[in-house]
Amino acid sequence: MPGAYGPDVGAGHARPTSTRQDALVPETTLYLFDGYNLLNAGDFRDRGELVDLLASFVAGQGVRGVVVFDGVGEEREIGPLAVRFVDHADDLLERLAAENRSSERVTVVSSDDAVRRVSGQEVRKLTSKGFLTDLAPPEHREREQRGSGSRVGDRLDDETREKLERLRRGT
């Protein structure tokens, strides 16, 4: 069903892993995110901050993702991430997992037991808290240096920073 939940979602482009043991198991190519579940598990200011984080994650991994929220909002595509709004997010997450699990490796990110149980044995499941913990970079402290501009980001002008942000978002 192309276009039903974002371009190419469900287009079965699994890539085999390079390890001999997992040679027949494709890498995750589709992440399904329970939006409000993740939002409540993390320390986000708002829904937009979570969506930006997920868009960066899927783009950096070279995979696609669908984040589903209960209710209404602006549906959009941010690079390989589809943002969806429906009456019952759990129902759509379960359906997407069922539709795609035979053709590619699907990972569902939700702490909702019902979603995790119904998504199928072939689907990798991660709790929202576990996903966010794994996603967080290790704490890093910059050594104090004299003067300003010790980080590359500190030395970028606003125009360059804006161009980089547009590239990151795929716009």
C-alpha positions in Angstrom: 0.0 0.0 0.0 2.4 2.8 -1.1 1.5 6.1 0.3 -0.7 4.8 3.0 1.8 5.6 5.8 4.7 7.3 4.0 6.8 6.7 0.9 8.7 3.5 0.7 7.5 2.3 4.1 6.9 -1.4 3.5 9.0 -1.5 0.3 11.0 -4.5 1.6 14.6 -3.3 1.2 16.3 -5.6 3.8 20.1 -5.7 3.8 21.7 -8.8 5.0 24.0 -8.5 7.9 27.7 -9.2 7.6 28.1 -11.7 10.4 28.0 -15.4 9.4 25.6 -16.3 12.3 23.0 -13.8 11.1 23.6 -14.1 7.4 19.9 -14.8 6.8 18.6 -12.2 9.2 18.3 -8.7 7.7 19.3 -5.7 9.6 16.5 -3.5 10.9 15.2 -1.4 8.0 12.0 -0.1 9.5 11.6 1.4 13.0 8.0 1.9 14.3 7.9 4.4 17.2 5.1 4.8 19.7 5.2 8.6 19.8 3.6 9.6 23.1 5.1 6.5 24.8 8.5 7.7 23.8 7.7 11.3 24.7 6.6 10.3 28.2 9.7 8.1 28.7 12.2 10.9 27.8 13.0 14.4 28.9 11.6 16.3 25.9 10.3 19.8 25.8 7.7 18.9 23.2 6.7 16.6 20.4 8.8 18.5 17.9 12.0 17.8 19.8 11.3 14.1 19.9 10.5 14.0 16.1 13.8 15.8 15.4 15.7 13.3 17.4 14.0 10.3 15.6 14.6 11.9 12.2 18.3 12.3 13.0 18.4 8.7 14.3 16.8 7.0 11.2 18.8 9.2 8.8 22.0 8.3 10.6 21.2 4.6 10.6 20.3 4.6 6.9 16.8 3.2 7.7 13.2 4.3 7.6 10.9 5.1 10.5 7.3 5.9 11.3 6.4 7.7 14.5 2.8 7.4 15.4 0.9 9.7 17.7 -2.7 9.4 19.0 -4.8 12.4 18.0 -4.5 15.1 15.4 -1.5 17.0 14.1 0.5 17.7 10.9 1.4 14.6 9.1 4.8 15.0 7.3 7.9 13.4 6.1 11.3 14.4 7.5 13.8 12.6 5.3 13.2 8.9 6.0 10.9 9.5 8.9 7.1 9.6 8.5 5.1 11.4 11.2 1.5 10.0 11.5 -1.5 10.9 13.6 -4.4 8.5 14.1 -7.2 7.8 16.6 -5.4 4.8 18.0 -1.6 4.7 17.6 -1.4 1.1 18.9 -3.6 -0.2 16.1 -1.5 1.4 13.4 1.8 0.2 14.9 0.5 -3.3 15.1 -0.8 -3.2 11.5 2.5 -1.8 10.2 4.5 -4.5 12.0 2.3 -7.2 10.6 2.4 -5.9 7.1 6.2 -5.5 7.0 7.7 -8.2 9.2 7.8 -10.9 6.5 9.7 -8.7 4.0 12.1 -6.8 6.2 13.4 -6.5 9.7 11.1 -4.4 11.8 11.8 -2.9 15.2 8.9 -1.6 17.4 9.8 0.9 20.0 7.1 1.0 22.7 6.7 0.1 26.3 3.1 -0.8 25.8 2.8 -4.5 26.5 -0.1 -5.0 24.1 1.8 -3.5 21.1 4.9 -5.5 21.9 2.9 -8.7 22.3 0.8 -8.4 19.2 3.5 -7.2 16.8 4.7 -10.8 16.2 7.6 -13.0 17.0 9.6 -11.9 14.0 9.6 -8.2 15.2 12.4 -6.9 17.4 11.0 -5.0 20.4 12.6 -2.3 22.4 11.1 -0.5 25.4 10.9 3.3 25.0 13.2 3.9 28.0 15.7 1.3 26.8 15.8 2.8 23.3 16.3 6.3 24.6 19.1 5.1 27.0 20.9 3.4 24.1 20.4 6.4 21.9 21.9 8.9 24.4 25.6 9.5 23.8 27.9 8.9 26.6 28.4 11.9 28.7 31.3 13.9 27.4 33.0 16.8 29.0 35.0 19.2 26.9 38.3 20.3 28.4 38.2 23.9 29.4 40.1 25.9 26.9 41.0 29.5 27.0 38.9 31.8 24.9 35.7 31.0 23.0 35.3 28.9 20.0 36.8 25.7 21.3 34.1 23.6 19.6 33.5 23.6 15.8 29.8 24.4 16.4 30.9 27.5 18.3 32.8 28.8 15.3 29.9 28.4 12.7 28.1 31.5 11.5 24.3 31.4 11.6 24.0 31.0 7.8 26.3 27.9 7.8 24.5 26.4 10.8 21.1 26.9 9.0 22.4 25.2 5.8 23.7 22.2 7.9 20.4 21.9 9.6 18.5 21.9 6.3 20.8 19.1 5.0 20.3 17.1 8.2 16.5 17.4 7.8 16.6 16.6 4.0 14.8 19.8 3.1 
